[in-house]
């Protein structure tokens, strides 16, 4: 299997697993897989009482052969989950951190 295909499948599997978590009654988990431009998201959308819920839970991009974690509002270490799926740490970039911090994360840099 091609490296990028493997990365896409791992991201999609991870997002599908995280989308199984329960939400409030009028809030839905929505998955977005853009396999052409390599953007992947799990969002929560709906209503909590009179308040609108529109929240990105997880967001990944694949850029230049690396997985970029752009957003993580879970308590899970999704970087480690990707490593356990066979993704090398150097191919995971924590894009949610500024560039000067990335060399100290233990993951890849751009």
N, C-alpha and C positions, 0 to 999 in steps of 0.2 A: 504494500500500500504506500502511496505517495505520502511524503512528510506532511504536506499541507492538508491532504485529505484526512490524515490521522489527527492533526490538530483540530480541524473542523469537527470531526466526530467527537473528540474528547470534550470540546467546549459545549457542543450541543447536548451531550450526555450529562455533563455537569449541570447545565442550566435546567434540563428536564428534571433532574433529581431535586434541585433546589425549588423548582416550581410546585413540587408536591406538598410543600408546607401549607398549613391551613391559613386562611385569611378570614377577615370579618365577612359577615353575610353578604354585603353589597360590594365587596372588593374582589376583583379577579386577578389571578396571576396571568400575565400575557408574555408569550415568548416571541422574539423576533430574531429570525435567522436570515441574514442577507449573505448568502454564500457567494455572490458575485463580487461584492465589495468587501466582504469579510468583516461584517459588523454583527454582533450577537448580543442580545439583551434579554433580561428578565425584568418585567415591570409589574407594579401593582397599580391597578386602575379601578376607580369606582367611587363610592361614597361611604363615609363614616358619619352617620347622622346628617348634619347639614354641611359638613366639611368635605371638600373634594379631595380625593386621594389620587395622586398622579406621581408615582415614585419609581425611580430606577433602582432596582435592588442590585443587579449585577450587569456589568457591561464589559465585553471583551471586543477587541479588534485584532486582526492579524495584519501586521505590517512588516514588510521586508523579511518574511519568514519567521517572525517571532510573534508570540501571543502577548498582547498588551492588555493588562488588567486596568481598565479605566475607572471602574466604580465597584465598590464592594461595601454594602451596608448590612451585611450579615455578620454573625459572630464566627463564621467559618474561615479557616485559612485556605481559601480556594487555590492559592498558589501551590500549597502542599498537596491539595487534592489532584491538581494537574500533574505534579511530580509523580504521585502514586499511580497515575494513569500512563506513565512512561514518557512524559515531556521533560527534557533536560532543563534544569534551573536556568541555564544561560539563555534559553529560548523563551523565558517568561520575563516580561518587563513590567514593573509596577508603575504604570503610567499615572497612577493616582498620587505618586510622590514626585516632587520636583527633581529635575535632572541631577542636581548636585548631590541628592541623597541616594540615588539609585545604586551607585557603586557599593554602598554599605548595607544593602538589603539582603545580600546573599543570592539575589536573582540577577538576571541579565540587565545589560544597559544597552541603550540604542546607539 
